[in-house]
């Protein structure tokens, strides 16, 4: 299989390989694909968990306010 990348992406991939973390471009691309698959699986699991949990007792405004509070408060 061959893929074509714009020059900017090709340079980025080559730079990742040059760090020594990957043996070659194919190794890097396999890693990227595996990571994406894992992310999709995690998202699907979270969606299923959310759907199974039922309706929230909170309004959307309350949910947003709580999220902002968590984001803005310093980690303990």
C-alpha positions in Angstrom: 0.0 0.0 0.0 1.3 3.4 -0.9 0.0 6.8 0.4 0.7 10.3 -0.7 1.2 13.1 1.7 1.6 16.8 1.2 5.1 18.0 1.7 4.3 19.5 5.2 2.9 16.2 6.5 5.7 14.2 4.9 8.2 16.3 6.7 6.3 15.9 10.0 6.2 12.1 9.6 9.9 12.0 8.7 10.7 14.1 11.7 8.8 11.7 14.0 10.9 8.8 12.6 14.1 10.8 13.0 13.5 11.0 16.8 14.4 7.3 16.9 11.1 6.3 18.5 10.0 4.6 15.2 12.1 2.3 13.0 10.6 3.7 9.8 7.6 5.5 8.3 5.6 2.3 8.2 6.2 1.8 11.9 5.0 5.3 12.6 1.9 5.0 10.4 1.0 1.7 12.1 1.3 3.4 15.5 -0.9 6.3 14.4 -3.6 3.9 13.1 -3.5 1.8 16.3 -3.9 4.9 18.4 -6.8 6.1 16.3 -8.5 2.7 16.6 -8.1 2.8 20.4 -9.5 6.3 20.6 -12.5 5.4 18.5 -13.1 2.3 20.8 -12.9 4.5 23.9 -15.3 7.0 22.5 -17.8 4.2 21.5 -17.5 2.8 25.0 -18.2 6.2 26.6 -21.2 6.8 24.3 -22.6 3.4 25.3 -22.0 4.1 28.9 -23.8 7.5 28.6 -26.7 6.0 26.8 -27.0 3.3 29.4 -27.0 5.8 32.3 -30.3 7.3 31.3 -31.4 10.9 31.4 -29.6 13.4 33.5 -31.4 15.1 36.3 -29.5 18.3 35.4 -30.3 20.9 32.8 -27.8 21.6 30.0 -27.0 25.0 31.7 -26.2 23.2 35.0 -24.0 20.6 33.2 -22.1 23.4 31.4 -21.7 25.3 34.7 -20.3 22.2 36.4 -17.9 21.6 33.5 -16.6 25.2 33.7 -16.1 24.9 37.4 -14.1 21.7 37.0 -12.1 23.2 34.2 -11.3 26.5 36.0 -10.6 25.1 39.4 -6.9 24.2 40.0 -6.2 20.5 40.4 -5.7 19.3 43.9 
